[in-house]
Amino acid sequence: MKNKIFIFSILLMSISAKAQSLKYWYIADAKIPCQYGNTVMSCLQVRTSPDSVWRPFKYEIEGFIWEPGVEAMIELTETVLPVPGPDGAPAKYKYIRTVEVKNTVLKQKVILGSTRWNLINIQSSTTPIPRVKMLKAWMEFNLDSNTAGGFGGCNHFGGNAEVLEGEINFGPIMSTLKSCTNDSVEKIFLESMQGNTQFFFRNRMLFITCQNGYTLHFRPAQKIDSLISELSKPHIYKGNSFAHLKNGAVGVTLDDIKEAANKNYIMIDSTLTEKEKLSIDHKLINTDTASNVAEIHILKKPGKSKDIFHAILIFRDGTTREFMIRHVL
């Protein structure tokens, strides 16, 4: 009887191991409406690689805290359930760690002072003000003198504007006194630039949220792609990396793996068999037999993010760990 119980336990453990898998997902910076039964809810958007399409995800990822304006790549486990959960989930999803984050909403003042900004829309709540583009209005900021100036469509204007990260404190705005047919829209524009306002950049556009309830939308007059790319580039949380050295060896760090951290490894890029070439890009062999790290397999698994690769770490005792590693040139 004891043997039967033991065999049954082993069988259950085997099934459980097969049901659980390690995943690396990208989480979008904004949620979307989705429906579960008759309930409309707000859902995450996920994808498995930078090139795949975002899809709505209406289930909970245990332990994951979502932030608007932040695109994250996370490591999680997916455990298939024998029957769907109360919310209809086919599996249980558990957050392990964040691999990298990319801020898609920026608030750096250096962007604000980098170019002239063309006004394209004025919005009150969800209602746009008509004929804004026809104004051909614009404004620009001088960060050194804490001033701002521009053209409202009829009159030129200028005044004090103290710029902080994500915040503009407008002083009195003075303008010329011409009278035009479209000056009612210009009046809204000029009156919006008063007191404390909040600004942010998203999709290379500038948004200024004003005290009077209006939000001003601008497009840059000049390309700022390189500046935006530099400021919004992904932040890599952990220090797993590998680099090909001049002598043919490979330098490796495994800083986010507790059992192998705080050490620089020098490994050999071993020749792959024909079978290994189907799934492995590099097989790194550790020649230091005193180390608990034996091999690292850099995989051809889909879902690379620029220079970040899926990999498998093999310890001397035969245990393995799937993780992410960055290729450093």
C-alpha angles and dihedrals in degrees: 000000000000090000091053092051090048093050091047090051091050090049091051091049090050093050091047092050091052091047094055120070136173116244137188113204136176114226116206124236093239136043126228134210114263136166133239110184106312093336122099110210142168113260137193119243117226139179134177100225138018090255099049126093122264112249128191116256114196100179132088123262101208112233097008118124112200120215123197113236093025124102109201136189109211139184115226143157124241115204114189112226122222087226128017117270125247090274092048094257112158090207144017114253120203125186116229106173146323114259098187141346132207121196110221094177109063130190103180113138092213088074091052092056096042100084147357114279122222116211111232104163144012114202131192111195099313097331118099120214110240126239095020095133090053089065091068085210122170143170139195135195131225105205094187095057097030092235138127132199143165149126124297098197094269108024136036116235142186143170148134119317120173108199122205128167103297094348137089121191107199121204122199111319115217123198142177116264107235118142118228138170092248098045093115090070091042088053091057090049094051095042090053091063097075132116123334117000134171124227136189139166124232128167088358092301128117120229122190116191110204136203093244091063097258125122118209118212120203138179122208116255089215132037113271097172096121092049093047091047092052094048096043099042114132118274111224109218100196136045105232105137145149130199132184109236128211094255093057094260124119124233115215136187123188101185098154095051107085096206093053106029131121095037138097114226126204110203139175121242098229126210112260126228118233090257093050091051089067093067108011131070097183133009108201116198121200110219092192100097091186090066121091089224113088108168143352121208114202103207135218088220113144119253105067115167105210101288098358118105138188111243143174122224116208117200125206091253090059098254118132138208127196113215145145124265133187124226110225116199 
